[in-house]
Amino acid sequence: KKVQIDFVSVNPTGPLHIGHGRAAAFGDSLANILSKVGYEVEREYYVNDRGGQIKRLSSSVWARLKELEGKKVSFPEDGYKGEYLIEIAKKLKKELGNKSSEIAKGVDSKKKIAQKKREEKAESQILGLLGRFATNEILKEIKVDLEAFGVRFDSWVSESSLHQKKAIPEVLSYLQEKNYLYEKDGALWFKTSLFLSGEEDRVLKRGNGDYTYFASDIAYHQDKLRRGFDRIIDIWGADHIGYVPRMKAATQALGYPEGVLEIIIHQMVTLKRGKERISASTREGKFIPLKEVLDEVGRDAARFFFLSRTCGSHLDFDLELAKKQTPENPVFYVQYAHARICSILENARENRIKIKNPDEVKLDLLTTPEERELMKEISLLPDEVYEAAKSLEPHRLTTYLQELATLFHQFYTRHRVISEDRELTQARLMLVKAIKVTIGDVLGLLGISVPQKM
């Protein structure tokens, strides 16, 4: 079956932060797991490049541009105050040269238009230009950060493209034919209450003719479902939780079965250094970008920590713990088990011990409690992957890896793999090789590297 996963999909108004990192790790790993059990999976990023947030972005860059020109300016109260916009303003000034000043001068001076109107038109022109430029620059950085995090997308769809192909008027026309819309106070409303008891009806088109985000999202989901997916999985942040019922209602109104759209909400991430909490505010620009977290703790630790708990649970991310090269750090503990087995197998090769085929090895010699527990744990792998896919919960696999690594380390401290007993050596080499394959496969599904040495 064909499954589409829409995840991250951050508004192009600023860099990716730690919360976006959780969505990225979750969505990417979930796609890997679903592919593993046989689904045909497509990863998609939806770019909200229209609306109020883009207008606020444009005004914010405009203010930074004026500051660079030495002008005193009052920063927009609802603007984006991050320092990243200063760099974008510098790049804009360099690339456009005098073009921004020319636009700012207004329209053709021969036309007798009042000064105020000239200024308004000039500002509108330049704000549109700034919005497009800033959006493209921020989106470039988002793509770079996602690539560094090992996250890829098969398709990128923008809200602008929906407007260009008139997707929104088309879907509203369909809903109106089905009698799911009505007019009130000059606006066009969707009968959400028809599908959800106690839910308020929602505006799709305002009195001034502007479409709401909800209208765009209905058109977007119609576009996705027309592409022939059997399941649509949206991964959203906790601030969108109230939006879930109405989106599902809209999908039903479009004529699709109730279960075709699944929406997963990921909760907030609190960044810490030991016991100290690091405060964050995207609008105020007081946040640590995902890039800085990756530079500090590395991709593997970041992904493992993000995936260590169920998506619906609040997550405390301890930067100091993520950097530790000790058993306290779960990703180090798991990767070290793999590296240790690689060392054992290398030692066997150096001693010219050839590992036989399974049917030539006396596996019934593996009788200690530690060996039996390891074999039981390995045998659970197919079920663990299947359950993670069925429940849409990648964290099951980080838990599984930690349990397997613990059993291996306990075995290793109590028993020698390579000994004078050749037949027992072969059996134990087969066992540790199976553990190595298991750890490697699961780390691969989570998008985490599989080190040979540490």
N, C-alpha and C positions, 0 to 999 in steps of 0.2 A: 504494500500500500504506500501511497505517496503522502508524505508528511512535510509540512512547512513549519519551520520554527522562526519566529520573528523575535529577535532579542537585541539587547543594548538600545538601539534606535534612539540615541540621545539627541536632543535638540542641538543643532550646530551653533550653540551660543557660548561654548567654553570647552576647556579640555575635559577628558574623561577623569573622573575621580574614583575614589575607593568603592563607592556603591555601584558605579557602572562596572567596575572590575568584577564584582560578584556576579552580576548579570551575565557578563561576557564568559566567565569561567563556567557558569552553570549551563548557559545555552549551548556553548561549544561542546562541552562534555556530554550533555544530553543528546545532542545530534550524533556524536560518535557512538553512544550506547544504542540508540535506536537503529543506526546503520548496522551495528554489529548483530542485532537480532533479526535483520532482514528488511527493515523499512527502506524505502527510497526517500532520502531526506534532502531538503533544500533549506539553506540558511539565508535569511533575508534581513536587511537593515532598512528601516523606513525613516526617511529624512524629513522632519517637519521644518521645511524651509519657507514657510509663510506664516502670517498671523502676527499677533501682538508681540511675541518674544523676539521676532526678527526686527520689528520696529524699534523695540527697546535696545536691541543690539546695535542697530544703525545709529540711534541717538547717542549711545555710549561711545562708539568709535568716533562719531562727529565731535563729541566733546573732547576726546583725547587728541584728535587732529588739531583742534583749535588751541589746545594747551601746548602742543608742539610748536605752534606758530607764535607762542608767547602771549596769547590772549587769555584774559581772565574769563572763566566760564563756570557757571553753576552746573554741576554734574546732575544728570537726570535722576530724580528721586528713586525711580524704579529701575534704574539702569544696572548694567553689569560692571562691577568695580574692580575686577581682577586685573592684575598687571599685564596679563597676556594681551590685553587690548592695546596697551601702549606699543608693544612690538608690532602688532598688526597695523596700527596707525602709522608707525615709522615706515613699514614696508609699503603701505599704501601711498604715502607721500613720495617715497623714492620712485615707485613704479609709475605713478600717474604724473609726476612732475607738476606742471602748472595747470593740468587739466581740471583738478578740483577747484582751483581758484577761478578758472574760466567759467565753470558751471555756476559757481557761487555768485558771479557777477550778474547772473540773470539772463533774461531772454534778449532778443534783438533790440538794441537801444533805439532803433528807429520807431518801434512801436510805442505809442504813448500809453503806457500802462503805469499805474500808480506804483510808487516805490515799494509799498508794502506787498502788493501782489507779485512784483518781480522777486522780492526776497522769498516769499512763500513758495513760488514755483521753483526758484533756484534751490531752495533747501529740500524740497520734495525730490528734485532730480538727484541731488547729491546723496540724499539719504538712501534712495533706491540703489545707487551705485555702491555706496558703502556697505549696505546690507548684503548685496551679492558678493562683493569682494571678501568681506569678513566671514561670511558663511563658507565660501570656498576654502579660505585659508584654514579655518577651524576644522573643517571636514578633512582636509589633507592631514592635519595633525592627528585627528581621531583615527584615521586609517593607519598611520605610522605606528601609533600606540597599540592598536589592535594587532597589527602584524608582529610587533615585539612581544606581545602577550600570547602569540601562537593562535590567534583567533582569525578565522577567515569567513567570508560571506560569499555565497553564490550569486546573489543579486542585491542591488541597491535601488530602491524605489523612492522617489521624492513626491512630496505633496504637490509641488508645482506641476509635475507631470500629470497628475489627476485633473488639475484645473485646465491644463492645455488640451486634454482630450475630452473635456466636458463630462467627465465621469460623475461629478456631483449632481448636476441638473438631471442627468440620465437616471441615476438611482432614486432621486426624489420623485421624478415623474412616475417611476415604477411603483414606489410606495404610495403615491397619491392614487394611482389606479386601483390599488388594493384597499383603498380607504383607510390607510394607516396614518394619514396626515390630516391636519385641519389648520385653519387660519384663526388667529386671535391676536388682538392688539397690533395688527399689522405684521405679525411674525408668523412663520410656518412651524407648526409643532408636530412632534412624533408621539403617537399614542403608546408611550411606554407602559402606562397603567393597564393597557389591554393584555399585556404579557406578564406583568409583575404586579401582584397585589400590593398596594401601599406605596408603589413607586410613582413619583411625579412624572408628568409628561415633560418632554424636553424640546427646546427650541433647536431647529435645524437651520432656519434662515431668519435673520433678524429683520426688523422693520426697515433698516437702511439698505437691505439687499445683501449684506455680508453673510457668508456661510459660517456656521460654528465649527469647532473642532470635531464635534460629534458627527456632523454631516460629512466632513472629510473622511473620518474614520469608517463610516458606513460604506462610503464609496470605495475606500481602500480594501475593506474586507470583501466587498462584492468582487473587486478586481482579483483578489487572491483566490477566492472560491471558484471563479470562472476558469482559473488555470488548471483545474482538475485535481486539486489535492483532496485526499480522503479525510485528512485531519489538519487543522490549523492550531498551532500552539503559540500563544503570545506570552512573553515573559515581561512583566511590568513591575515597576517600583511600587513601594507601599503607598505612595501618595495617590496612586490610581485605583485603590481598592474599591472606592465607591462607584467607579466607572464600569466595573465588571458586569453587574446585572443588566444595565441598559445596552451594553455592547452585545451580550448574548441575546437579548430581546430583539435587537435589530437584525441579528443573523437569522433568527427564526422568522422575522417578518419578510426577509428576503427569500424564504422558502426552503431553508436548509434545516436538516435534523438538529435537534437540541444539542447533541454531543459532538457535533463537528468542530466547534470552537472550544478550545480549552485555554483558560487563562491562569497562569501561575504568577503569584505575587511573591517577590523577594523582599525580605525585610531589610531594615537599615543595618549598616556596618559602623561600629564605633572603633575608631583607630586609637591605639594606646601605645605607650612606651612603658612597659612594666605596669605599674598601677596608675600612671598619669594618663589622663584622657586628653586627646587632641581635639580641640573644638573645630567645627567646620561650618561654613555658610557659603554656598555657591554664589548667590547674588552679591554678597559682600566681598567675594574673592578670597575668603579665608578658608582655604581647603588645600589638602595635599593632593596634587595630581597623581593619577595612577602611575604615570611614568616615573615619578620620584620614588614611589613604593617599590616598583620593579627594579629600579637602580639600586635601592638599598637592600632588599631581601631576595631579589631574583624571581624569575618567572615561576619556577617549580614550587617554591614555598608559598608564593601568593596564591597560585591555583589550588594547592592542597588545602590551605587555610580557608579559602572561600568555599570549598566543597566539603568541609569537615562537618557541617551541620545542615539540617534540613533547610530548604530555601525559606520556609515560613518562620524560621526562628531568627531572633536578633543575634548578630554575630559580633563578638569582641575580637578584634585583630591586633595582636600584640607584636609590634615590630621587633622588639628585642628577642622574643621567643622564636620568631620566624628566622632569625639570623644565627641562632645557636647551633653549634655542631655537636650536639649531645642528644641522648635518647629522649630528653624532654620535648624536643622538636619532632613532631610526628613524621614529617616528610623526610627528615634526615634519618630517622629510625628505620623507615621503610626502604629508602634508597640504600642505606648502609647494609641491610640484609641482602639486597641484590648484589651489591659490590663484593660483599664477603663471600657469597657463593661463587661469583666469578673468580675470586682468588683461589678458592678451593679447587675449582675445575682446572684452573691454570696450573696449580700445584700438581694435580693428577697428570696433566700433559707433560710437565717437566720430569715427572717420575715414570714416564712412558706407560701410564696406565690408560689403556683404551677403554672407553665406556662402551659397553655392549648394548645390543638391542634389548628392548624390554622383555621380549619372550625368551631371552637367554639368561636373564637375571633372576635369582631366587629372591623374589620380593617377600616371600613368607618369612624371611629372616628378620624383617622389620617388625619386631615384637614389643619394643619398649613403649611405655605410655606416651612418651614424647613423639615417637615415630607414628604411632597410631593416630594421635590427635592431629598431626600434620597431614596425614593421608586423608583423614575425614574432612579437614578444612579445604584441601585442594579439590576434593570431590564436589564441594559446594559451589565451585566457580560458575558453572553454567546457570545454576538456579539464581545465584546472586546477580549476575548480569541480566537475566530475564526479569527478575523482580525489580531491579533498578529501572528497566525500560517500562515495565508495566505500571509502576507507581510514579514514574517520572521523577525519580529521586537518586541522583548521582552520588549523594553523600553515603549511600549504602556501601559503595565501593571503597571509599576512604576508610570506613569502619572495618570492612573486610580485610583490607591491606594491613591495617594496624594489628588486627588479631592474628593474621598469618605471620607477620614479622615477629610478633611476640613469641609465638609458638616456635618459630625457627631459632630465635636467639636463645630460648630456653633449651632447645635440643642441642644447639652448638656448644653451650657451656658445659653440658653433661656428657656428651658423646663425641668421640673422634670419628670423622668421616673416613679418612684414609688410615688404615691400620694394617697389621700383619695378616689379618683374616681377609683374604682376597675376595671371597664370595660376599662377605658382609660389606666390604668396601664398595663392590659393584652395586649392591642394593642401595647403599646410602648415597652413592654418587647419583644413582637414578632418582632417588628421592629429592636431593637438593637441586638437581637439574629441573625436575618438575616444578619445584618452588620458584626457581628462577624464571621459568617460562610464565608461570602464573602471575608473578609480580610484574614482569615486563608487559604482559598483555593488559593488565588492569591499569598500570601507570599510563600506558599508551592511550587507553580510552579516556583517561582524565586529562590528557594533553600534557603530561609531565614526563621529563626525560628519564632515561633508564641508564644510570652511570655504571660503567664497568669497574671503575676505581674511585675511591674517595679518600 
